Amino acid sequence: MTNTELILNMLAEASTKDISEAVKPKNFTESKKVAKQGGNVAKVARKELEAKTGKKVISPLNAKIFLEEKKTNKLKGNEKE
């Protein structure tokens, strides 16, 4: 997961929280609607960024694989010393 992906995830969560505080959903169905609206804010931002840069924002990276590779590379580096 790239920094941009993390930022867009945070935008979705913050937007959902702010919309929820403004709308004050009363049940699960209303909360679900608010969550979709918050996610849509990040979706619009992602689409706009992709249009401006010509590059996809979503990557095949995930934190678990990244950390495992980093650990493996670090161990290989220690073997050489």
N, C-alpha and C positions, 0 to 999 in steps of 0.2 A: 504494500500500500504506500503510495507516494504522499508527500506532504500536502499536495493539492487535494488528493482524495480525503485525507484526514480533515482538512479545512472544510471541504464541502460537507462532510459528515457532521462536523461541528455546527455548520450553518444550518443544516436540516434540523438538528436537535434544538439549537437556540431559537430558530424560527417556530418550531412546534411549541416550545415552552411559551414564547411570547404570544402566539396566537391563542394558546390555551388560556393564558391569563386574561386575554382580552375577551374571549368568547365564553369562558367558563362552562365547558361541556358538562352536562348533567348525567350522562350515562356512557357506556362503552361505545355505542354506535356513534355518538357525537364526538367522543375522544378519537375514534378511528378516523373520522372525517378530518379532524384537526391535524392528526398525524400525517395524513395524505397531503394536506395543504402545506405543512411544514416541509415535507419531502419535496414537494413541487417547487418550492422556493430554491432549493439546492439544485434541482433538476434544470431549472431555467438558467441558473448561474453556470452550471456545467456546460449546457448546450451553447450558451453565449461565448464562453471561454474557448470551447472547441471550434466554434465558427471563427473567432478572432485569430487563433493560433494555427488552425489547420491540423491540429494534433488531438488524438484521443486523450482524455483525462484518465479514464479507468485503465489500470494496468493489471497484468496477471500476478503481480507481486502480492504476497500477504505477509504479515508480520512474522508468523511462525516460520515460514521458509526462510525469510530474510535473516532472522536471528540464528537459525540452524546453520545457514551458510556462513554467517559471520563467525560463529563459534568454531566451525570446521576450519575456516581459513586461519583463525587465531591459533588453533592447535597445530596446524601445519607449520605456521611460522615459528612456534616454540620448538618443533622437532629439529629445525635447521640450526638452532642456536646451540 
